[in-house]
Amino acid sequence: MNDEPNVSPLALPEPFSKADKHLDALGLRCPEPVMMIRLQVRNMQQGETLTIVADDPATTRDVPSFCRFMQHTLLASDTQNIPYTYLIRKGIE
């Protein structure tokens, strides 16, 4: 895992390619993707957006739940194909 995704942000379709930040969670398994999302979001300003690229099927449940619980907005998701992609907007902490 790193902040420089293996999947280029430019290769992602809109709206995912337009995010302020990108997180590569490929190869990580629960609970690591959500832990990495939380670390990334903590360093963001309210209203900034984050695209997450992941291949763990648990993220299809965990990312929406994380957003609801932490009061962030899940703006878009594509879970039809692997890798899964998510776009979230940081809410109020």
N, C-alpha and C positions, 0 to 999 in steps of 0.2 A: 504494500500500500504506500502511496505517496501522493503529494499534492499535484504532481504533474501526471495526468492520466495517460495510460497506454492508448486509450481511445482519444484521439485529438478532439478538443472541443469544436474545432471547425468541421469535423466529420459528423457531428451530431446534428440532427434536424432542429429547426426552431421549434419551440422556444428554448430548448435545452442549450443550444450553442450560445445564447445571449446572456447566460448567467454571469454574475460578478465573479464567482469562484467555482472551481470544479474539483471534485473529489473522486479519485479512482479507488474503489473498494473491491475491485476484481480479485478473486482468490480468497477473500476474507470470509469467514463463517461466523454465524451468530455466536456471541453478541458483538463481535468486532466491528461490523459495519456501522451499527448505531453508535458505538463508542467513538468511532472516528468522526461520524457526523457531528456528534455533540462537541467534540474538541474543535472541529472546524467552525461550527456555528458560534461557539464562545468567543472566537476571534473576529467575528463579523459585526458590523453595525446593524441596528434595527433597519429593516427594509431591504437589506442586501439579499441577493439571491445566490443559491448554491445548486449546482447540478451534481448529482451523484450517479455514478455508473457502477453497477454491482451485478454479480452473478449468483448470489445466494438466494434461493427461493424464499427464505424466511424474510427477506427485505420487503416482499410484497405485503406482508402483514406488519412488519416492524416499523417501516418508514412512516406509513400513515398514522400508526398508533403513536409514534414518537412526536409527530407534528401536532396531533391533538393534545397530547399530554403536556407538551412544552409550549403550547400556544404559538406555533409556527404555522404557516400556510403551505399546504401541498398544492402548488400551482398546476403541476402537470406530472403525469407518470406514463410510462410505456412499459407494460409488463407482459406484452404479447410475445416478445422475443428476448432471448438472452444475448447480450447483456441487458439488464433492466436499467431504465433511466428514470430519474426523479428530479423534479425542480421544486425547491422549497424557498420560501421567503421567510427571513428571520422576523419573528414577532417580538413582543415586549418580554423582557426577562423578568 
